[in-house]
Amino acid sequence: MKTNIRILLIEDHLGYRQVLEQAIRRLPGLELISQFGTAEGALRSLNTVTSENYPDVILLDLNLPGLSGLETIPWLKKYVEKSKIIILTQSDNEADVLSAISLGASGYLLKSATVSQITEGIHAVMDGGAPLDSGVAKFILKLVQTQSGRPEAKFIKSLSEREKEILSLLADGLLKKQIADKLEISITTVAYHVKHIYEKLHVQNAPAAVAKAFRMGIFSPE
């Protein structure tokens, strides 16, 4: 029975990579299975990935030599589609954030995040959450405020009141288990609703679902 969360690190800065390596190796429940300074090196390895070295979580920098982090995401989704991708970068550029989310990243943290915050983010994505840097989350909501109520909303299947409620709690950063406890329903029921939310909004993860909901006026940001 697998107990450790297997992590792949793609980061070109040797010093920062070593800091993360030392931190991860000290923490129980986490296992750094491989690390690369370039996306090309990581992709060559993943081209022949096996069950033994299949990463649960990929920590990905955006500013890489050669193939950039954003250019790498579609390849990662092709080779290891079940892996959760957390962007870990210095860039808080809005275009980078929205591009990464739309391409399928499950979370977006800045390198100013503490080891504890990064660790919490890793556990969060494994529990179905979507870790976002607080500043990043704020400007995502600010951006979509100006784009709410688009006509495309009529092409999306309507969300039930329960689905809207769960989506709102996802927007507050709650994990599936926390939502289940708050609404006094089973985590299986929450997962069922989340699955249907993603299907109705045609998205792959919680940040994309929240952004799209605000953008289309499904509910209004406060």
MARKE-97461 format. One record per residue (C-alpha): residue number from 1; residue in three letters; x negated, y negated, z. Coordinates in steps of 0.5 Angstrom, whole numbers. Example, Ala and Ser with C-alpha at 12.3 -4.5 7.8 and 13.67 -1.06 7.14 Angstrom:
BEGIN
[1,'ALA',[-25,9,16]]
[2,'SER',[-27,2,14]]
END
This chain:
BEGIN
[1,'MET',[0,0,0]]
[2,'LYS',[-3,-7,-2]]
[3,'THR',[-4,-12,4]]
[4,'ASN',[-8,-17,1]]
[5,'ILE',[-7,-22,-4]]
[6,'ARG',[-12,-22,-10]]
[7,'ILE',[-14,-29,-12]]
[8,'LEU',[-18,-31,-18]]
[9,'LEU',[-21,-37,-18]]
[10,'ILE',[-23,-41,-24]]
[11,'GLU',[-27,-48,-22]]
[12,'ASP',[-33,-50,-26]]
[13,'HIS',[-36,-54,-20]]
[14,'LEU',[-41,-49,-16]]
[15,'GLY',[-41,-53,-9]]
[16,'TYR',[-33,-53,-9]]
[17,'ARG',[-32,-46,-11]]
[18,'GLN',[-37,-44,-6]]
[19,'VAL',[-33,-47,-1]]
[20,'LEU',[-27,-44,-3]]
[21,'GLU',[-30,-37,-3]]
[22,'GLN',[-33,-38,4]]
[23,'ALA',[-26,-40,6]]
[24,'ILE',[-22,-34,3]]
[25,'ARG',[-27,-29,5]]
[26,'ARG',[-26,-31,12]]
[27,'LEU',[-18,-31,12]]
[28,'PRO',[-14,-24,13]]
[29,'GLY',[-10,-22,8]]
[30,'LEU',[-13,-26,2]]
[31,'GLU',[-18,-23,-3]]
[32,'LEU',[-22,-26,-8]]
[33,'ILE',[-23,-21,-13]]
[34,'SER',[-27,-26,-18]]
[35,'GLN',[-29,-33,-20]]
[36,'PHE',[-31,-36,-26]]
[37,'GLY',[-34,-43,-28]]
[38,'THR',[-30,-43,-35]]
[39,'ALA',[-24,-41,-37]]
[40,'GLU',[-27,-37,-43]]
[41,'GLY',[-31,-33,-38]]
[42,'ALA',[-24,-31,-34]]
[43,'LEU',[-20,-30,-40]]
[44,'ARG',[-25,-25,-43]]
[45,'SER',[-25,-21,-36]]
[46,'LEU',[-17,-21,-36]]
[47,'ASN',[-17,-19,-43]]
[48,'THR',[-18,-12,-41]]
[49,'VAL',[-15,-13,-34]]
[50,'THR',[-13,-7,-30]]
[51,'SER',[-8,-5,-24]]
[52,'GLU',[-14,-6,-19]]
[53,'ASN',[-17,-13,-21]]
[54,'TYR',[-10,-16,-23]]
[55,'PRO',[-10,-22,-20]]
[56,'ASP',[-3,-24,-15]]
[57,'VAL',[-5,-32,-15]]
[58,'ILE',[-10,-36,-20]]
[59,'LEU',[-13,-42,-17]]
[60,'LEU',[-14,-46,-24]]
[61,'ASP',[-18,-53,-25]]
[62,'LEU',[-16,-57,-30]]
[63,'ASN',[-22,-61,-32]]
[64,'LEU',[-26,-55,-35]]
[65,'PRO',[-32,-55,-40]]
[66,'GLY',[-30,-52,-46]]
[67,'LEU',[-22,-50,-46]]
[68,'SER',[-19,-54,-41]]
[69,'GLY',[-14,-52,-35]]
[70,'LEU',[-8,-54,-39]]
[71,'GLU',[-10,-50,-45]]
[72,'THR',[-12,-44,-41]]
[73,'ILE',[-5,-43,-38]]
[74,'PRO',[-1,-40,-44]]
[75,'TRP',[-7,-35,-45]]
[76,'LEU',[-6,-33,-37]]
[77,'LYS',[1,-32,-38]]
[78,'LYS',[0,-28,-44]]
[79,'TYR',[-6,-24,-41]]
[80,'VAL',[-3,-24,-34]]
[81,'GLU',[4,-26,-34]]
[82,'LYS',[6,-24,-27]]
[83,'SER',[0,-28,-24]]
[84,'LYS',[2,-34,-20]]
[85,'ILE',[-2,-40,-23]]
[86,'ILE',[-3,-46,-18]]
[87,'ILE',[-7,-52,-21]]
[88,'LEU',[-12,-54,-16]]
[89,'THR',[-15,-61,-19]]
[90,'GLN',[-17,-68,-18]]
[91,'SER',[-12,-70,-23]]
[92,'ASP',[-6,-73,-21]]
[93,'ASN',[-4,-76,-28]]
[94,'GLU',[3,-75,-29]]
[95,'ALA',[2,-72,-36]]
[96,'ASP',[-2,-67,-33]]
[97,'VAL',[3,-65,-28]]
[98,'LEU',[9,-65,-32]]
[99,'SER',[5,-61,-37]]
[100,'ALA',[2,-56,-32]]
[101,'ILE',[9,-55,-30]]
[102,'SER',[12,-54,-36]]
[103,'LEU',[7,-49,-39]]
[104,'GLY',[9,-45,-33]]
[105,'ALA',[4,-47,-27]]
[106,'SER',[8,-45,-20]]
[107,'GLY',[4,-50,-16]]
[108,'TYR',[0,-56,-16]]
[109,'LEU',[-5,-58,-11]]
[110,'LEU',[-10,-64,-11]]
[111,'LYS',[-17,-62,-9]]
[112,'SER',[-17,-67,-3]]
[113,'ALA',[-12,-61,0]]
[114,'THR',[-15,-58,6]]
[115,'VAL',[-17,-50,6]]
[116,'SER',[-10,-49,11]]
[117,'GLN',[-6,-53,6]]
[118,'ILE',[-9,-49,0]]
[119,'THR',[-8,-42,4]]
[120,'GLU',[-1,-44,5]]
[121,'GLY',[0,-46,-2]]
[122,'ILE',[-2,-39,-4]]
[123,'HIS',[3,-35,1]]
[124,'ALA',[8,-40,-1]]
[125,'VAL',[8,-38,-9]]
[126,'MET',[8,-31,-6]]
[127,'ASP',[14,-32,-3]]
[128,'GLY',[17,-35,-9]]
[129,'GLY',[16,-42,-7]]
[130,'ALA',[13,-48,-11]]
[131,'PRO',[7,-52,-7]]
[132,'LEU',[6,-59,-9]]
[133,'ASP',[2,-64,-7]]
[134,'SER',[6,-69,-3]]
[135,'GLY',[4,-75,-8]]
[136,'VAL',[5,-71,-14]]
[137,'ALA',[12,-69,-12]]
[138,'LYS',[14,-76,-10]]
[139,'PHE',[12,-79,-17]]
[140,'ILE',[16,-73,-21]]
[141,'LEU',[22,-75,-17]]
[142,'LYS',[21,-82,-19]]
[143,'LEU',[20,-80,-26]]
[144,'VAL',[26,-76,-27]]
[145,'GLN',[30,-81,-23]]
[146,'THR',[29,-86,-30]]
[147,'GLN',[31,-80,-34]]
[148,'SER',[38,-77,-31]]
[149,'GLY',[44,-76,-34]]
[150,'ARG',[41,-74,-41]]
[151,'PRO',[46,-71,-46]]
[152,'GLU',[43,-64,-46]]
[153,'ALA',[46,-63,-40]]
[154,'LYS',[52,-61,-43]]
[155,'PHE',[48,-55,-47]]
[156,'ILE',[46,-52,-40]]
[157,'LYS',[51,-47,-36]]
[158,'SER',[54,-51,-30]]
[159,'LEU',[51,-49,-23]]
[160,'SER',[56,-46,-18]]
[161,'GLU',[56,-50,-12]]
[162,'ARG',[52,-45,-8]]
[163,'GLU',[47,-45,-13]]
[164,'LYS',[46,-53,-13]]
[165,'GLU',[46,-52,-5]]
[166,'ILE',[40,-47,-6]]
[167,'LEU',[37,-52,-11]]
[168,'SER',[37,-58,-7]]
[169,'LEU',[34,-54,-1]]
[170,'LEU',[28,-51,-6]]
[171,'ALA',[27,-59,-8]]
[172,'ASP',[26,-60,0]]
[173,'GLY',[20,-55,-1]]
[174,'LEU',[24,-49,3]]
[175,'LEU',[22,-42,1]]
[176,'LYS',[27,-36,0]]
[177,'LYS',[27,-34,7]]
[178,'GLN',[28,-41,10]]
[179,'ILE',[34,-42,5]]
[180,'ALA',[37,-35,7]]
[181,'ASP',[36,-37,15]]
[182,'LYS',[39,-44,14]]
[183,'LEU',[45,-41,10]]
[184,'GLU',[46,-35,14]]
[185,'ILE',[45,-31,8]]
[186,'SER',[41,-25,6]]
[187,'ILE',[34,-26,2]]
[188,'THR',[36,-22,-3]]
[189,'THR',[42,-26,-4]]
[190,'VAL',[38,-32,-5]]
[191,'ALA',[33,-29,-10]]
[192,'TYR',[40,-27,-14]]
[193,'HIS',[42,-34,-14]]
[194,'VAL',[35,-37,-16]]
[195,'LYS',[34,-32,-21]]
[196,'HIS',[41,-35,-24]]
[197,'ILE',[39,-42,-23]]
[198,'TYR',[32,-41,-27]]
[199,'GLU',[36,-37,-33]]
[200,'LYS',[42,-43,-33]]
[201,'LEU',[36,-48,-33]]
[202,'HIS',[32,-44,-38]]
[203,'VAL',[26,-45,-33]]
[204,'GLN',[21,-41,-30]]
[205,'ASN',[19,-44,-23]]
[206,'ALA',[22,-48,-18]]
[207,'PRO',[18,-55,-20]]
[208,'ALA',[21,-54,-27]]
[209,'ALA',[28,-53,-24]]
[210,'VAL',[28,-58,-19]]
[211,'ALA',[25,-63,-25]]
[212,'LYS',[30,-61,-30]]
[213,'ALA',[36,-62,-25]]
[214,'PHE',[34,-69,-23]]
[215,'ARG',[33,-70,-31]]
[216,'MET',[40,-68,-33]]
[217,'GLY',[44,-71,-27]]
[218,'ILE',[46,-64,-24]]
[219,'PHE',[44,-68,-17]]
[220,'SER',[42,-75,-16]]
[221,'PRO',[35,-76,-12]]
[222,'GLU',[36,-79,-6]]
END
